[in-house]
């Protein structure tokens, strides 16, 4: 409707491409215990979440094209990498980034090969007969994110996984993610201004000791004791890559380093990228020399803009 009105309304709708943060779903991979020696995540569920094959099966079950069509009305872009497409360090699928196209049958096959099984009600059971079910945590203030979580529920049901939604306010969610650490699955978003140019700004999320390393949040300054906290080999690899990226000045080498980082995330699946909405803005035609982008919007070159009377 707005596109049809462009000429009569004397404005132009600019498409800056997908937003530069990430929207994602993740599992709590923390295998640690609190000071009362209670494990943050139920041990049975923790075994599922820390099973790479289980995470791969989930990745194949997510219908992100449907999320784009239903939630964003087609005005979004499916994410594959955890770095923005605008970043000079972005690794594309064409350059070899591992991706997971929607294929729930492949997801089921992976689960069966891993020892999971289905009962006569098509419910997924682990090798010990436990029904695979968990809670999905989502922010109550964001309707679109809740809608995404509902669709993820439906997608997981196709491979026999039962889920329940937990909608809670942002302060409670942050407390559970970063202090209590007692969540199971989370639908969220994350971004740092400027990280589309400098990936090291994302280190607080990706490095094992980062203050927002939520999918395996370790002990923080002035934190209560955490017992049996485990840092996986691939997390240590990400730590090394971010340190190398910070210490390296050669741009070609940095691109190689952050390309390897993106590949590690794509292969290990600590998070599952979903869909980013497109940045669309309307600007009156009397404003000239607009060079619109998702990074700077309409006014990043404000000193070069001209107003035509």
N, C-alpha and C positions, 0 to 999 in steps of 0.2 A: 504493500500500500504506500509506504513511504517512497519507494523507488518511483512509483507512478507519479508522485507529487513533486519530484525533483524540479522539473521544468517550470511548472506553474508556481511552485513555492520559491524558486530561485535559490536553491541550495543543492549541495552535492553530498551524497553519503560516501564517506571514505571507509575503506576496509583496511585496517592495519594488520590483519592476520591474527593468529591466535594470541591470547594473552601469554605473558612470559612465565608465569608460575606453573605449578603442577597441581592437578587434581588427581586423587589417587585413593586406592583402598589398600590397607596393610593389615598384617597380622602382628600380634604381640609376640616377638621372638625371644623375649626375656626369660631365661631359664633360672634366674636368681630367686632368692628368698628374702623376705623382710627380716627385721631384727627378732621377730617372734618365730623365725625359721619356717614360716609358711610360704610356699611357692606362690609367686605373683599370679601365675597362670595355672589352672588345673593341669596336673601332670599328663593326663590323657590327651587333653587338647593341645598342650605344648608339644607333644610328640607329633601330632598332625602338622601344626604350624611350622615346626622346624624340619619337616620333611620336604625337601626340594621338589620331589615328584608331586606331592600334594599341592604345593604352590603352583607348579606348572599346570596341573589339571584345572585349578581355579582360573588361571590366566586364560586358558583356552575356552573357558565357559562364559567369559564376560562378553556380552554383545554390545560393544562400544558404538557400533554404527546405530543401533537402536537408541542408545542413550543420546546420541547426537540428534537423531530425528525427533525423538519424543520430548526430550528435556530442552534442547536448544533449538528446536524447530529447524534443524539442518544448518544452523548458523554457528557451527563449531568445527573443530578439527581434532581428529583422533590423535592422541599422544602416543609416541613410541619411546622417545628418549626422555630422560629426566632433566635435560637441558633444553632451553627454548630453541625453536627453529631459527630465531634471529641471531643466536649466538654464533660467533665465528668458530666455536669449538663443538658445535652440534654434529653428532654422528647420525647419519640417516640410515634407514634400512637399505637403501641402494649402496651405501658404503660398507655394509656388512653388519649393521646392528641387528641383533636377534629380536624377532617380533613374534607375537602370538595372535594370529588371525582367529576369528571366532570359529571354533570347531568343538562343540561339546562332546561329540562322539570320540574324538581323540582324547579329550579330558577323561572320559569314562575308561577308555582303554589304558591310559596311564595309571589310573587308580587300581584297576584290576591287576595290572602287572605288578603293582606295588604291594599287593596282598589285601587290598580293600575288597569288599563284596557287597552285593545287593540282596535284600530280602524280597519277599513276594509282593511287597508294597513299593518297590523301587526306592527304598530308603538305603542310603549308604552306611555301611558298617565297617569298622576297622577290623583288623585280623583277630582281635579279641572279642568281637561281637558288640562293641560299643557303637551306638548310633552317632553319626557325625552331625553335630549340631553346635552352634555357638551364637553369641550375641554380636550384633553390628552396632557400634557406637556412632552417633551422628549428631551434629550440632542442631539444636532445636530452632535456632534463629534463622536458619537458611533453608527455605522451602525447596529450592532446586536441589540442594544436597540431599534432603530427605527423599525427594522424588528419585534421585539416582540410587539411593540406598534401597528403596523399594524395588527398583528394577533389578539391582544386583541380587536381592532376595529371590526374585523370579528366575534369574539366570542360574543361580546356584541350585535351585530346586530341580532344574533340568538334569543335573548330575547327582541328584539324590541327597543334597545337603540341606538340612533344615536350619533356618536362622530366625532370630528374633531381633527386632529393632529396639535400641535404647536411645531415645532422643533426650539429650540433656543440654543445659545451657553451657556456653563457652567457658566460664570460669570453672565449672565442675569438670568439663572435659579436659582442660589443661591440668587440673589437679590429678585426674586419673592417669593421663598420659605421662606426666613428668614427675609426679610425687608418689601417688599410691601404686601406680603401675599395674593396676588390677583389671585392665581391659582385655578384650579378646580380638576383636576386629574393628577397624575404624575407617570411616569414609571421611576424607579431609582434603585440605588444600594447603600448599605452602609456596612461598615465594619471598625473595629478598630483592629489593630494588637495586639494580646494577649488576645482579648476578648473570644477566644475559650477556654482559660484557666481561665480567670477572667471576669465573666459577668458584673461586676460592671463598667467596662470600657465603657459599652454601655449606661451608665446613661445619657450622654449628648443627646442621641436620645430618650430615653424612659421616663425619668422623666419629669413632666409637666413644670418645670422651666429649663430644659436642653437647652443648646445653639443650639442644632440641633433637637429639638422636632418639626419637620417640619409639621407634620399633624395637629398640633394645637399650632403653635408657639405663645407663650405669650410675654409679655414685657421683653426686655433684658436691661442690663445696658446701659445707655445713649441712650435709645430707645425713640421714640416718644410715646405719650400716646396711650394706647389701651383702648377703652371703651367697656364694656359689655363682656369682655373675660370670657368664661365659661370653667371650668375644670370639666370634668365628674367624676362620682363616681369611675368608673373603672380606670381612670387615677390616681386618688388619691390612689387607691389600689395598683397600680404599684409603685407609689412613696413610699408607706409604705414598699412594698416588697424589693425594692432596698435598702432602709435604713436598714431594717432587715438583708439583705444579707451582707451589709457592716459591720454591727456590730457583726455578728455571726462568730465564729471560728469553731464550730462543722461542719464537712463536710457533715454529713448525714442531718443535719438540713438545711444547705445551699442548698443542692440538693432539699430538699422539698420546700424551699422558691422559688428557681428559676424555679422549676417545676410548681408551682402555677402561677408564672409570665407568663410562656409560655402558660398555659391554659387560662389565662385571655385574652392574645392577640389573641389566636385562637378563642375564643368565641366572642370577641368584634370586631375583624377585623379592627383595625385602618390601618393596611396594609395587603396586600394579597401576601404571598410568592409565588414565581414563580419557576424558575429552576436555579440551579447552575451548571456551567460547571465543568467538571472534570479537575483536575490538572494532565497533562500528560507531562512527560519529558523523553528524550532519553539520556542515559549515556553509554559511551563506556565501553565494557566489561573489559577492563584493569583496570578500577576503581572498586575495590572490597570493600566489607562490606558496600555497600549502603543500608541504611534503610530509604527508601523514604516515605514521608508523605506530606499531604497538608499543614501542619503547618510549617515544617522546610525545605521542598524540599529535594534536594539531599545532601546538605552540612551541615545540622544541626550538624552532628557528624563528622565534618571534621577531627578532631584529631584522629579518628579511621579508616579513609579511607586509603586504600593501593593501590599503583599503581603497576600493574604487567607488567614487561617488556616483 
